[in-house]
């Protein structure tokens, strides 16, 4: 019988796939993910099943596996119940910004900030990109593959050491 830790990983994968299916309009992805869910449910009840079967199955190319690429300047630690996954920075997506003096409040200059084009952000099927809030906000409603960190965990000095999930804007 499959070990409890393996069952948990399989259940987590099934939950993720169901989430993607509910959020996707791509019929090929939906079909492939439903096929993977069926396989994973079979794997859970098969006595001689092994996680290696699942890994080999997903490597065959039958299933479009999603990848997450971190395009922020910092490594991001995703804090899971039983694991920490570190997403190393693979580059930086930025938004062109322009500031111009708008007015003064007493002697304090107040600037107006305008956002321009996004730089350093590829667009490839099957890949999610972790980006800054500013990048995600500029592209809000235009792209569905952008993630920002959510539910941060901070150390005693108030520095962010990880997050408990990702969000879309």
N, C-alpha and C positions, 0 to 999 in steps of 0.2 A: 504494500500500500504506500502511496505517496506520503512523505513526511509532512507534519503539520506546518512547518515553515514554508515548504514548497506549496502546499495548499493555499496558504496566505498569499504568497506571491502570485499564484494563479488567479485567486479571487481578486486581488488588487488589479491585475491586468484586465480581467473581465470587466471590472467596474470602470476602468479607464476607457476600454473599448466601447462600452455602452454610452459613456459620456460623449465620446467622439461621434458615435453614430447619431445620437440625439442632436448634435450640433452641426452635422455635416449635410451638405446638399449634393455631395459627390457620390453618385450611385455605385461607382466602382469601389470606392473606399468602404461604403456601407456593406456591400456584398462581401468583400474580403474580410472585413472585421466580423461579420456574422459567421462566416466560415471559421475564423479563428476562435470565436467564442464556442462554437459547437465542438471544435477539436479540444479546447481547454476543458470543457465540461466532461468530455469523454476521458481525457487524461486524468482527471481527478478521481474517476471511479475505476480506472484500470489498475489491476493489482501489480503489474510489472512496469507500470509507467515510471518514467524518470524525467527529471527536468531536462536532461540532455536531449530527450525526444522532442521536447518543446523547442529548445534552442535550434536543433537541426531542422525542425519543421519551418521555423521562422526564417532561417537562412536560405531556404530554397528559392526565395523570391516570390512565393505565392501570396505573401502578405505585405502590403506596403507599410513598413515599419516607420513610425515617426521618429524624428531625431530632434533634439533640442540643442541649439547653439547659443552660447552666451556672447552677446555683443555689447556688454558693458565693460568699463575699464577694470572691474574687480571680479575675482572669483566669487561664485555664489554657492553657499552651502544650503542644500535642501534638506531640512531636518525631518526625516520620516520616523515613524514609530519605532522601527528596529534597525534603522540605517541612516547614514548621512551620505548624500550624493553631492559631490563637488563638481560644479560646472565651471571649468577653467575659461577665462576670457579668451576668445578667439578673434578679437578685433573690437572695434568700437563703432557703433552707429551713432551719428550725431545729427543735430539739426542746425542749419545755418542760422545765426542769430545776429540781429542788428539792433543796436541801442542808439536812441537819439534823445537829447535833452528835451523834455516836455515842458517843465516849469520848475519853479522853486517854491518850496514850502519853508517860509522864513529864510534861512540861509542854506537849506538842505536841497540839493538838486534831486529832482524826480525825473527818471528816465522812462521812456516808452520802449518796450521791447517788442520786436517783431520777429516772427519765425519764418524761415524760408524753406529751402529744400532739405530733404533728409539725405545724408551721405553715409556710405559704408554699410548699406542694408540691402543684401541680395534678396531675391524672391525665388524660392525653389519649392516645388511641390513636395509635400511630405516632411517639411522642416519647420519647426517653430523656432522663433528667435526671442531670447530674453533681451529686452531693451530698457532704456530709461523711461520714466514716466513721460518726459517731454517728447521723446520720439513716438511713443505709443499714442499720446494725446494728439499730436500733429496728424497722425495717420488714422485717427479714430473714424470708423465707418468705411475705411478704404481697404483695410487688410484685416484678416482674421487669424493670422499666424504670429501675432506679436503678444508676448507675455511680459508682465512686470512682476516683481516680487511682491508678496503680500504676507501678512502676519509675521513681521520680523521678530527675531529673538535678539535681545541685546545683553551685553555683559554688564558688570557692575558699573562700568564707566560710561555706559550709554551707547557704546559702539555696537553696530549691528554685526552679529556673528553668524547669522543664517536666517532662513525663513521657513515657514511651514507650508508654503504653497506658492502657486503662481496665479495671476489674474489676467483677465483681458479687460480692456477699456471699451 
